[in-house]
């Protein structure tokens, strides 16, 4: 069977070594394509500043190469000391900002090749890692960030750490390259057994997340494996296992599309790891290794069916299972503001615009969070919506935290629309190589205008889920939002509607192209229709489900067909799309 180029790279990599170490030590300005693919497993993506690309090309200069580095923090949990270590990395070795990811990790942007090893070493010294934060392995395991002292919330956080440990790659290439062989008891270069992943690792990335109803903050239907916790006030009963979710679809690849996860079975807590291992093994054995665009678990299930896949999983496990239980959610949002944990202590949820932790002209997030970590010393959790929850705070220190936030201009969630609290955008330009349109850099101003519409229509408190992404790949999970904007070309977006603020329904295409300037008026039209036709107490999500059928399901044809037509007409015949 023919293998994709990446499969060949993995096979010949000597367990992810490649020539990464040699390139690090050499004078090359950037890594080769082969090492670029392997670096993902180590937690880094090679990028360049696309704002500078055209000018540098005209001057005959190389691209402005740099690296993105991503850490893994299972369940989004970090100590104050770990946060401060990451804050110093951002200041001394990156671009001065931290990006909270939608998988509860931290990304550094603008890392130069010469600083890459030190960044990864420092992350490891803090007690976290970058190994497996990217690449064809189990990525950062997500769990509900809400630090409530219930059996369900505690169990999910512990399970996230257990899953992370269980499925961490065993290769010694990582400590050899980045940690100078620390804690190795045998000679460098020796290959070890990968009991889960084997020689080729997985066909594609693999994402696992958990949820405690009624809060679906981990967007459970977008995961390869979703674990929904069922618990009483005293104990965890078990987990309903969902499989095959995933929103990635590729511009111009007609066989790629978003899929919501579907129920597989129910397992007791002591059998979760065995069930997850069996699912991973089935994907490892049956995932498409010829075409990476078809390699995710969702396509295995789409091809063979959920019943066939269930049989494959059950054949790989001995533990008993039961039919999946009913699952219901109310929101994908976070608990922002002040709340009691259930043990006499408090937590404070802070909204972070787009998850970008930086010191701006008005809000100085980075300085504020540094001060809280230094003065209060409390742990924190990164949420799947890219916000921060500071927890284990003694009630006597609440005023001190409030003073720090206010003194640094950090906005209170009480003054925000409900839509603003859950809104999210991906990074996109200038660093993402896939970006076709702006996302993070324009979404704040777009939401300012949408907020004005919401307040004008007296919908400040409406639980409306709005997301934006710079390309069809969907990193900000736009395809299950009430309203979303997916980048097609500079300043142009496909407009989707009809998802759900609960995260359990796919949106449909409403308009193939809207410009950035048109977005507020387009949103107003849909919201005015909602105001006119809603029943008492009815949400936009439920109004849409009652009155409208969704448009065409998300599909790459919505992005590339007319571009192909324009290209066929020759140069100068319309928009050429984003710079590639």
Backbone torsions as a table, in degrees:
resi	resn	phi	psi	omega
1	UNK	NA	132.0	178.8
2	UNK	-68.0	144.1	179.3
3	UNK	-114.5	153.7	175.7
4	UNK	-68.8	164.6	-179.7
5	UNK	-60.3	-38.5	-179.4
6	UNK	-66.3	-36.3	176.9
7	UNK	-62.0	-39.6	177.7
8	UNK	-66.8	-38.8	178.4
9	UNK	-62.3	-45.0	179.1
10	UNK	-62.3	-42.6	-177.1
11	UNK	-62.5	-37.7	-175.8
12	UNK	-94.6	8.0	-170.0
13	UNK	-84.6	-6.1	-172.9
14	UNK	56.6	56.7	179.6
15	UNK	55.8	54.0	170.9
16	UNK	76.4	17.1	178.5
17	UNK	-82.0	-50.8	-175.2
18	UNK	52.2	-139.0	174.8
19	UNK	-117.3	31.2	-178.1
20	UNK	-60.1	-48.1	-177.6
21	UNK	-61.7	-41.3	-179.5
22	UNK	-65.7	-40.7	179.0
23	UNK	-67.4	-39.1	176.8
24	UNK	-57.7	-41.0	-176.3
25	UNK	-82.6	-13.6	-175.4
26	UNK	-93.8	-170.8	-175.1
27	UNK	-97.6	-0.7	-178.4
28	UNK	-59.7	144.3	-178.2
29	UNK	-77.4	-20.5	-177.6
30	UNK	-156.5	172.4	-178.0
31	UNK	-88.1	155.3	177.2
32	UNK	-70.0	168.2	177.6
33	UNK	-60.7	-38.8	179.8
34	UNK	-63.2	-47.4	-179.7
35	UNK	-70.9	-29.9	174.9
36	UNK	-56.8	-43.2	179.2
37	UNK	-66.8	-38.4	-178.3
38	UNK	-74.3	-32.5	-179.9
39	UNK	-59.3	-28.0	179.3
40	UNK	-58.3	-42.2	179.9
41	UNK	-62.0	-29.8	-179.4
42	UNK	-84.7	-1.9	175.2
43	UNK	97.2	22.4	-176.4
44	UNK	-139.3	144.2	173.4
45	UNK	-116.8	136.4	173.2
46	UNK	-84.4	131.4	-177.3
47	UNK	-138.7	176.9	169.4
48	UNK	-143.1	161.3	-179.1
49	UNK	-78.9	105.5	-175.8
50	UNK	-72.3	-19.1	174.3
51	UNK	-64.5	-28.2	-176.8
52	UNK	-99.1	-6.9	-168.8
53	UNK	-60.6	-48.1	-174.9
54	UNK	-65.2	-46.0	-179.4
55	UNK	-63.2	-42.5	-179.7
56	UNK	-65.1	-36.4	178.3
57	UNK	-65.0	-41.8	178.8
58	UNK	-63.3	-31.7	-179.9
59	UNK	-86.7	2.1	-179.6
60	UNK	73.2	22.5	-178.9
61	UNK	-97.4	156.3	174.9
62	UNK	-67.4	162.1	175.1
63	UNK	-60.8	156.7	176.9
64	UNK	-83.6	80.5	-173.1
65	UNK	-69.1	144.3	175.5
66	UNK	-160.5	172.8	-175.9
67	UNK	-121.9	148.0	165.2
68	UNK	-104.1	134.3	179.1
69	UNK	-121.6	133.5	-175.7
70	UNK	-123.0	129.6	177.4
71	UNK	-97.0	159.6	174.9
72	UNK	-106.7	128.7	174.3
73	UNK	-135.3	92.6	-176.9
74	UNK	-51.1	129.2	-178.0
75	UNK	68.5	7.6	179.1
76	UNK	75.3	10.0	-171.6
77	UNK	-84.4	133.5	177.3
78	UNK	-144.4	145.6	171.6
79	UNK	-80.4	165.9	176.2
80	UNK	-61.0	-38.9	179.6
81	UNK	-64.5	-39.3	178.1
82	UNK	-66.1	-40.0	177.6
83	UNK	-62.4	-43.7	-179.5
84	UNK	-64.0	-36.6	176.8
85	UNK	-63.1	-40.9	178.7
86	UNK	-69.4	-36.6	177.4
87	UNK	-61.3	-40.9	178.8
88	UNK	-67.1	-38.4	177.3
89	UNK	-59.7	-46.2	-179.9
90	UNK	-58.1	-39.8	-176.0
91	UNK	-75.5	-40.2	-171.0
92	UNK	-96.5	-25.4	-170.8
93	UNK	-130.9	-2.2	-179.7
94	UNK	-128.7	-150.0	-173.9
95	UNK	-98.4	16.3	176.1
96	UNK	86.6	3.7	178.4
97	UNK	-129.1	160.3	169.4
98	UNK	-119.3	143.4	177.5
99	UNK	-114.6	117.1	175.2
100	UNK	-76.5	125.6	-173.3
101	UNK	-91.0	164.2	177.8
102	UNK	-78.0	1.6	171.1
103	UNK	-112.9	23.6	171.8
104	UNK	69.2	27.7	175.1
105	UNK	-113.8	-170.4	176.8
106	UNK	-125.3	135.7	174.9
107	UNK	-114.0	143.1	170.7
108	UNK	-110.5	135.8	177.2
109	UNK	-115.2	156.9	176.7
110	UNK	74.7	23.5	178.3
111	UNK	-79.3	123.7	178.4
112	UNK	-78.3	152.7	-178.1
113	UNK	-52.8	-41.0	-178.3
114	UNK	-67.4	-17.0	179.4
115	UNK	-101.7	-5.6	-171.2
116	UNK	-59.8	-46.9	-176.9
117	UNK	-63.4	-40.5	-179.1
118	UNK	-67.3	-37.8	178.2
119	UNK	-60.9	-50.0	-178.2
120	UNK	-65.6	-39.4	178.5
121	UNK	-62.6	-41.7	-179.3
122	UNK	-67.1	-39.8	177.1
123	UNK	-58.9	-43.0	179.0
124	UNK	-67.1	-38.4	178.0
125	UNK	-64.2	-24.6	178.4
126	UNK	-76.5	-12.2	-179.2
127	UNK	104.3	-0.4	175.5
128	UNK	-108.6	-176.4	-179.1
129	UNK	-146.8	165.3	171.2
130	UNK	-109.8	-6.6	-177.2
131	UNK	-63.6	121.0	179.7
132	UNK	80.5	8.4	175.4
133	UNK	-70.0	-22.3	174.3
134	UNK	-135.7	-177.7	176.4
135	UNK	92.2	177.8	-174.3
136	UNK	-87.9	61.7	-179.1
137	UNK	-145.7	-179.0	173.4
138	UNK	-68.4	120.4	-178.6
139	UNK	-78.6	-169.8	179.3
140	UNK	-57.1	126.7	-177.5
141	UNK	-81.6	126.8	-175.1
142	UNK	-95.0	147.4	175.6
143	UNK	-148.4	158.0	179.5
144	UNK	-54.1	127.7	-177.1
145	UNK	-78.5	-22.4	-176.6
146	UNK	-57.9	119.8	-173.5
147	UNK	-86.8	42.3	176.9
148	UNK	-71.1	142.5	-178.3
149	UNK	-89.6	61.5	174.7
150	UNK	-109.3	156.8	177.6
151	UNK	-55.2	-38.7	-177.6
152	UNK	-66.5	-48.5	-177.3
153	UNK	-67.2	-40.4	178.4
154	UNK	-64.9	-43.8	-178.4
155	UNK	-62.8	-40.1	-178.4
156	UNK	-65.9	-41.1	177.8
157	UNK	-63.5	-42.7	178.1
158	UNK	-65.6	-39.5	180.0
159	UNK	-66.9	-36.4	177.9
160	UNK	-59.9	-42.0	178.4
161	UNK	-67.7	-39.7	-179.8
162	UNK	-65.0	-44.2	177.9
163	UNK	-62.1	-42.3	-179.9
164	UNK	-60.4	-44.7	178.6
165	UNK	-65.6	-43.3	-174.7
166	UNK	-63.4	-36.6	-172.6
167	UNK	-110.7	19.3	172.8
168	UNK	-72.2	133.3	177.6
169	UNK	-55.6	143.9	-176.9
170	UNK	-92.7	-7.5	-177.5
171	UNK	-51.8	141.2	175.8
172	UNK	-89.6	1.8	178.3
173	UNK	-60.3	-37.3	-176.2
174	UNK	-62.0	-55.3	177.9
175	UNK	-66.6	-29.2	177.2
176	UNK	-62.4	-46.8	-173.3
177	UNK	-77.8	-45.0	-168.4
178	UNK	-102.0	-24.0	-173.2
179	UNK	-118.0	14.5	179.0
180	UNK	55.0	37.4	174.3
181	UNK	73.8	20.0	-179.0
182	UNK	-57.7	136.4	174.7
183	UNK	65.9	17.9	175.8
184	UNK	-91.4	135.3	-178.0
185	UNK	-108.6	14.6	178.8
186	UNK	-147.6	173.4	-170.6
187	UNK	-66.7	145.5	177.0
188	UNK	-58.7	148.1	176.8
189	UNK	89.6	-10.3	-178.6
190	UNK	-72.0	131.5	178.2
191	UNK	-86.5	142.0	-179.1
192	UNK	-119.3	166.7	-178.6
193	UNK	-73.3	135.7	170.8
194	UNK	-105.6	89.2	-171.1
195	UNK	-63.1	-28.1	179.8
196	UNK	-94.3	-46.1	-169.3
197	UNK	-90.7	-27.5	-177.0
198	UNK	70.1	-167.8	-173.8
199	UNK	-68.4	-31.0	-173.7
200	UNK	-103.5	0.5	-176.8
201	UNK	59.5	-159.5	-178.3
202	UNK	-84.7	161.8	177.4
203	UNK	-64.6	-25.8	-176.3
204	UNK	-161.4	175.4	178.6
205	UNK	-58.9	155.2	-175.4
206	UNK	-139.0	123.1	-171.9
207	UNK	-117.4	133.5	-178.2
208	UNK	-127.1	135.5	178.1
209	UNK	-147.6	160.6	-178.9
210	UNK	-125.7	158.8	177.0
211	UNK	-145.1	147.8	172.7
212	UNK	-116.6	105.0	179.7
213	UNK	-56.0	147.8	10.1
214	UNK	-93.0	12.5	-175.8
215	UNK	-100.4	118.6	-179.5
216	UNK	-103.1	50.5	-174.5
217	UNK	-66.1	-25.3	179.5
218	UNK	-86.5	8.9	179.4
219	UNK	47.5	62.7	-167.8
220	UNK	-60.3	-27.9	-177.8
221	UNK	-79.4	-2.8	177.9
222	UNK	-100.5	3.5	-174.7
223	UNK	-94.3	151.1	169.3
224	UNK	-61.7	-43.3	172.8
225	UNK	-128.8	121.1	175.1
226	UNK	-111.9	131.4	-178.6
227	UNK	-115.9	112.2	-178.5
228	UNK	-101.1	118.5	-173.8
229	UNK	-82.0	130.4	173.8
230	UNK	-111.8	123.4	-174.8
231	UNK	-149.0	154.2	169.4
232	UNK	-94.2	-174.5	177.7
233	UNK	-68.9	-16.0	-174.2
234	UNK	-112.3	-23.1	-172.3
235	UNK	-159.0	156.8	174.9
236	UNK	-87.4	128.2	179.9
237	UNK	-87.3	-34.8	-178.7
238	UNK	158.3	-166.8	-174.3
239	UNK	-133.9	133.5	165.5
240	UNK	-81.3	128.5	-176.4
241	UNK	-100.8	123.5	174.7
242	UNK	-108.4	147.6	-178.2
243	UNK	-138.9	153.8	168.5
244	UNK	87.3	19.7	175.2
245	UNK	-82.5	159.4	177.6
246	UNK	164.9	135.5	-174.9
247	UNK	-108.0	-7.3	-177.3
248	UNK	-63.1	129.6	167.8
249	UNK	-143.0	147.9	-168.8
250	UNK	-106.2	132.6	175.8
251	UNK	-53.8	120.9	176.9
252	UNK	86.8	-2.5	179.6
253	UNK	-106.4	99.0	-168.0
254	UNK	-67.7	-14.8	-177.7
255	UNK	-98.4	13.4	178.8
256	UNK	-110.3	144.3	-177.3
257	UNK	-168.3	159.2	178.4
258	UNK	-75.4	150.4	177.8
259	UNK	-141.7	139.5	172.3
260	UNK	-88.5	141.6	177.9
261	UNK	-62.8	153.9	-179.5
262	UNK	-129.5	157.7	-175.2
263	UNK	-66.5	140.5	176.6
264	UNK	-110.9	-58.9	176.7
265	UNK	-170.8	-179.2	176.4
266	UNK	-113.1	138.4	176.4
267	UNK	-133.0	153.6	175.2
268	UNK	-75.2	159.6	-175.2
269	UNK	-54.0	-39.3	-175.9
270	UNK	-71.5	-9.0	-178.3
271	UNK	-110.3	5.4	-175.8
272	UNK	-63.3	-47.7	-176.9
273	UNK	-60.9	-42.5	178.7
274	UNK	-62.1	-40.4	179.0
275	UNK	-65.4	-44.3	179.6
276	UNK	-63.7	-41.8	177.7
277	UNK	-59.9	-41.9	179.8
278	UNK	-65.1	-37.9	178.7
279	UNK	-67.1	-44.6	178.6
280	UNK	-61.5	-42.8	-179.5
281	UNK	-63.4	-38.8	178.5
282	UNK	-65.7	-39.7	176.3
283	UNK	-67.0	-42.3	178.2
284	UNK	-57.7	-41.9	-174.6
285	UNK	-81.5	-27.6	-173.9
286	UNK	-116.1	-8.2	179.5
287	UNK	-64.4	151.0	-176.1
288	UNK	-74.4	115.7	178.6
289	UNK	-103.4	5.2	176.0
290	UNK	-92.4	-36.0	-174.9
291	UNK	-131.2	107.4	-177.8
292	UNK	-62.7	-25.0	178.9
293	UNK	-70.5	-14.5	179.6
294	UNK	-117.3	20.9	-168.4
295	UNK	-95.1	-10.7	-178.5
296	UNK	-71.1	159.2	-179.3
297	UNK	-58.6	-33.7	-177.0
298	UNK	-58.3	-33.1	-178.5
299	UNK	-77.9	-29.3	173.4
300	UNK	-61.4	-46.2	-178.8
301	UNK	-70.9	-38.3	176.9
302	UNK	-61.7	-36.5	-177.7
303	UNK	-74.3	-44.7	-171.7
304	UNK	-103.1	-19.6	-178.9
305	UNK	97.3	153.3	-176.5
306	UNK	-69.0	-33.9	180.0
307	UNK	-66.9	-42.2	177.0
308	UNK	-61.9	-43.4	-177.9
309	UNK	-66.5	-38.5	178.1
310	UNK	-59.3	-41.7	178.2
311	UNK	-63.0	-40.2	178.7
312	UNK	-63.1	-40.0	-180.0
313	UNK	-69.4	-46.4	-178.7
314	UNK	-62.6	-30.8	178.1
315	UNK	-68.1	-16.6	-177.6
316	UNK	-104.8	7.2	-179.9
317	UNK	-139.8	153.5	179.5
318	UNK	-104.4	-19.8	-175.8
319	UNK	-66.6	148.0	178.7
320	UNK	-73.4	152.0	175.7
321	UNK	-130.5	169.3	176.9
322	UNK	-139.3	166.4	178.0
323	UNK	-58.7	145.8	178.4
324	UNK	-58.7	141.4	179.0
325	UNK	-87.8	161.7	177.5
326	UNK	-66.1	139.8	-178.1
327	UNK	-126.8	130.8	177.5
328	UNK	-136.2	139.2	179.9
329	UNK	-127.5	157.6	177.4
330	UNK	-108.5	-30.0	-172.0
331	UNK	-161.6	157.4	169.2
332	UNK	-100.4	2.6	-172.1
333	UNK	-78.2	170.3	178.6
334	UNK	-99.9	161.5	172.5
335	UNK	-87.3	93.6	180.0
336	UNK	-90.1	160.6	-176.0
337	UNK	82.0	-163.3	-174.9
338	UNK	-92.9	136.6	178.3
339	UNK	-147.5	154.8	174.0
340	UNK	-83.0	142.3	-179.5
341	UNK	-84.4	-26.4	-175.4
342	UNK	110.0	2.1	178.9
343	UNK	-129.3	19.2	-179.2
344	UNK	92.3	-10.4	178.6
345	UNK	-104.5	170.8	-175.3
346	UNK	-119.6	160.1	166.1
347	UNK	-130.7	153.9	-177.4
348	UNK	-127.6	116.5	178.1
349	UNK	-90.4	125.4	-176.6
350	UNK	-114.2	127.0	176.4
351	UNK	-75.1	130.3	177.5
352	UNK	-121.2	114.5	-176.8
353	UNK	-57.0	115.7	179.2
354	UNK	62.6	6.0	-177.5
355	UNK	78.1	9.0	-178.2
356	UNK	-90.4	110.3	-178.8
357	UNK	-92.1	104.5	-179.3
358	UNK	-150.9	168.6	174.6
359	UNK	-97.6	106.6	177.8
360	UNK	-94.2	-173.7	-178.9
361	UNK	-69.5	-31.2	-178.5
362	UNK	-105.9	-60.0	-178.7
363	UNK	-97.6	123.3	180.0
364	UNK	-107.7	77.0	-175.2
365	UNK	-61.8	-45.8	-173.7
366	UNK	-63.4	-44.8	178.8
367	UNK	-65.6	-38.1	-179.8
368	UNK	-64.8	-46.6	-177.8
369	UNK	-68.4	-34.0	176.5
370	UNK	-63.8	-42.5	-179.3
371	UNK	-64.7	-40.7	178.2
372	UNK	-63.9	-43.6	179.4
373	UNK	-63.9	-39.6	-178.3
374	UNK	-75.1	-44.3	-172.2
375	UNK	-89.1	-38.2	-178.1
376	UNK	-93.0	-35.7	176.9
377	UNK	70.1	20.9	-177.0
378	UNK	-86.6	152.5	174.5
379	UNK	-72.3	171.5	-179.0
380	UNK	-145.2	162.6	173.6
381	UNK	-132.2	136.0	173.6
382	UNK	-86.8	131.2	-177.3
383	UNK	-91.7	161.4	176.4
384	UNK	-65.1	-13.8	174.3
385	UNK	-94.4	10.7	177.2
386	UNK	66.4	38.2	171.5
387	UNK	-110.1	-178.6	179.0
388	UNK	-127.7	135.7	172.7
389	UNK	-114.5	113.4	172.4
390	UNK	-87.1	130.6	-173.9
391	UNK	-134.6	179.7	-175.4
392	UNK	57.7	41.3	-178.5
393	UNK	-96.7	127.5	175.9
394	UNK	-66.3	135.2	-179.2
395	UNK	-53.7	-27.7	-179.3
396	UNK	-68.2	-13.7	-176.9
397	UNK	-106.7	6.2	-179.8
398	UNK	-59.0	-45.6	-178.7
399	UNK	-63.0	-32.6	179.5
400	UNK	-67.5	-41.8	177.1
401	UNK	-64.6	-45.1	178.6
402	UNK	-57.5	-40.7	-178.6
403	UNK	-66.5	-38.8	178.3
404	UNK	-63.3	-47.8	-178.9
405	UNK	-63.1	-45.9	-179.3
406	UNK	-65.4	-39.3	-179.0
407	UNK	-67.1	-19.0	179.0
408	UNK	-107.1	10.5	174.6
409	UNK	72.7	19.4	179.9
410	UNK	-76.1	122.5	-174.1
411	UNK	-69.3	147.2	177.1
412	UNK	-84.3	141.6	178.9
413	UNK	-65.2	-22.6	-178.7
414	UNK	-63.5	-21.5	179.4
415	UNK	-94.4	5.2	-175.8
416	UNK	-103.1	153.5	169.7
417	UNK	-69.4	156.4	176.8
418	UNK	-62.3	-34.0	179.1
419	UNK	-64.0	-39.1	-179.6
420	UNK	-64.8	-37.0	-176.2
421	UNK	-62.7	-33.4	-177.0
422	UNK	-104.9	-5.4	-176.9
423	UNK	-64.9	152.4	-177.4
424	UNK	-156.9	148.3	176.6
425	UNK	-135.8	150.2	175.9
426	UNK	-79.9	174.4	-178.3
427	UNK	-70.0	-54.3	-177.5
428	UNK	54.5	-137.3	-176.0
429	UNK	-67.6	146.8	12.1
430	UNK	-98.5	-0.5	-171.7
431	UNK	-96.2	-33.8	-175.7
432	UNK	-71.5	127.9	-179.3
433	UNK	-72.6	-14.2	-178.6
434	UNK	-94.4	-13.1	-173.4
435	UNK	-59.3	127.1	175.0
436	UNK	-100.4	-24.8	-178.6
437	UNK	-144.2	165.0	175.2
438	UNK	-66.2	152.4	174.6
439	UNK	-137.8	-80.7	-177.8
440	UNK	-54.9	-41.6	-172.4
441	UNK	-71.8	-17.3	-179.5
442	UNK	-114.9	-14.6	-170.7
443	UNK	-66.1	-32.2	178.5
444	UNK	-60.2	-46.3	-180.0
445	UNK	-69.8	-33.9	175.8
446	UNK	-63.0	-45.0	-179.9
447	UNK	-67.6	-30.6	175.0
448	UNK	-57.6	-43.8	-179.1
449	UNK	-71.5	-37.7	176.9
450	UNK	-67.0	-38.7	176.2
451	UNK	-57.9	-41.1	179.0
452	UNK	-61.9	-39.7	177.0
453	UNK	-63.8	-45.7	-179.0
454	UNK	-60.7	-43.0	-179.3
455	UNK	-68.7	-36.7	178.4
456	UNK	-63.5	-35.5	-179.0
457	UNK	-93.0	7.1	-179.4
458	UNK	57.8	43.6	178.2
459	UNK	-114.8	27.4	-179.2
460	UNK	-53.8	-38.8	-175.6
461	UNK	-95.5	7.9	-178.6
462	UNK	-72.7	126.8	-179.9
463	UNK	-75.5	77.0	-174.7
464	UNK	-103.9	125.9	-178.8
465	UNK	-97.6	116.0	-177.5
466	UNK	-124.8	130.3	-179.1
467	UNK	-139.3	154.3	178.3
468	UNK	-135.4	142.9	175.2
469	UNK	-139.8	151.8	-173.9
470	UNK	-84.8	-5.3	179.2
471	UNK	-158.4	172.3	-178.2
472	UNK	-66.6	-13.2	-175.2
473	UNK	-63.7	-23.0	166.0
474	UNK	75.3	38.4	-177.7
475	UNK	-63.9	-26.5	178.2
476	UNK	-91.1	13.3	176.9
477	UNK	56.0	59.2	-176.3
478	UNK	-80.9	-15.9	-167.6
479	UNK	-83.6	1.0	171.7
480	UNK	-122.3	18.0	-179.0
481	UNK	-86.8	158.0	173.7
482	UNK	-59.7	-46.1	178.6
483	UNK	-138.0	134.1	179.6
484	UNK	-149.7	158.1	-175.4
485	UNK	-131.7	119.4	-172.9
486	UNK	-116.2	120.8	-173.6
487	UNK	-59.8	135.1	178.4
488	UNK	-117.2	-34.9	-175.9
489	UNK	-167.1	168.5	-179.8
490	UNK	-52.0	120.2	177.8
491	UNK	76.2	5.5	-175.7
492	UNK	-128.1	140.5	-174.3
493	UNK	-139.1	146.9	166.3
494	UNK	-82.0	139.3	-176.7
495	UNK	-108.9	122.6	178.9
496	UNK	-113.4	149.7	176.7
497	UNK	-148.5	159.3	173.7
498	UNK	100.7	10.9	172.7
499	UNK	-75.7	-140.3	-174.6
500	UNK	-154.2	141.2	174.7
501	UNK	-71.6	-4.5	173.9
502	UNK	-95.3	-10.3	178.5
503	UNK	79.1	15.3	-171.9
504	UNK	-112.1	17.8	-179.0
505	UNK	-146.6	137.7	176.6
506	UNK	-76.9	143.5	173.6
507	UNK	-80.8	166.9	176.1
508	UNK	-125.0	158.0	-179.7
509	UNK	-71.3	125.7	177.2
510	UNK	-104.4	-43.9	179.4
511	UNK	-137.5	129.2	-176.6
512	UNK	-70.3	-31.6	179.6
513	UNK	-142.3	125.6	165.0
514	UNK	-131.8	146.1	177.3
515	UNK	-85.7	162.7	177.5
516	UNK	-56.1	-39.9	-178.3
517	UNK	-68.5	-27.9	-177.1
518	UNK	-82.0	-16.8	-172.1
519	UNK	-54.2	-49.6	-177.7
520	UNK	-59.6	-41.2	-179.2
521	UNK	-70.8	-34.6	175.9
522	UNK	-63.6	-45.4	178.8
523	UNK	-61.7	-42.2	179.7
524	UNK	-57.7	-42.8	-179.7
525	UNK	-59.0	-43.0	-179.8
526	UNK	-70.0	-37.5	-179.2
527	UNK	-73.6	-33.5	175.8
528	UNK	-64.6	-40.0	175.7
529	UNK	-60.8	-41.0	178.6
530	UNK	-62.9	-46.4	-179.0
531	UNK	-61.6	-39.6	-179.2
532	UNK	-69.0	-36.1	-169.1
533	UNK	-110.0	-0.8	-176.0
534	UNK	-71.7	152.1	169.3
535	UNK	-86.6	165.2	-178.2
536	UNK	-58.7	125.9	177.6
537	UNK	76.8	2.5	-175.9
538	UNK	-80.2	133.3	177.6
539	UNK	-79.5	164.2	175.9
540	UNK	-59.8	-40.5	178.4
541	UNK	-56.4	-48.6	-176.8
542	UNK	-74.1	-33.7	175.0
543	UNK	-60.6	-44.7	180.0
544	UNK	-62.9	-44.5	179.8
545	UNK	-63.0	-31.4	-179.6
546	UNK	-80.7	-35.0	-169.2
547	UNK	-110.6	-17.9	-171.5
548	UNK	-131.1	148.3	166.2
549	UNK	-97.6	141.2	-178.6
550	UNK	-67.2	156.1	175.7
551	UNK	-72.9	-165.3	-178.6
552	UNK	-59.1	136.7	179.7
553	UNK	-60.9	149.6	180.0
554	UNK	-54.3	129.4	-175.8
555	UNK	-155.4	143.4	-178.1
556	UNK	-58.5	-24.0	-179.8
557	UNK	-61.0	-23.4	179.0
558	UNK	-71.5	-9.3	-175.6
559	UNK	-114.7	-31.9	-167.4
560	UNK	-115.4	-12.3	-172.2
561	UNK	-61.6	-51.3	-177.8
562	UNK	-71.1	-24.7	175.7
563	UNK	-65.4	-38.8	177.2
564	UNK	-64.8	-38.6	178.6
565	UNK	-64.2	-42.0	179.2
566	UNK	-64.7	-41.7	-179.6
567	UNK	-61.5	-35.1	-178.5
568	UNK	-68.2	-23.6	179.5
569	UNK	-78.6	-12.9	179.0
570	UNK	99.6	173.9	-176.7
571	UNK	-65.2	151.6	176.1
572	UNK	79.0	12.5	-177.4
573	UNK	-107.4	45.4	177.6
574	UNK	116.7	-173.1	-175.5
575	UNK	-64.5	135.7	-179.8
576	UNK	-95.6	5.0	-179.5
577	UNK	81.6	-175.1	-178.5
578	UNK	-70.6	151.4	176.8
579	UNK	-62.9	131.2	-174.2
580	UNK	-93.0	NA	NA
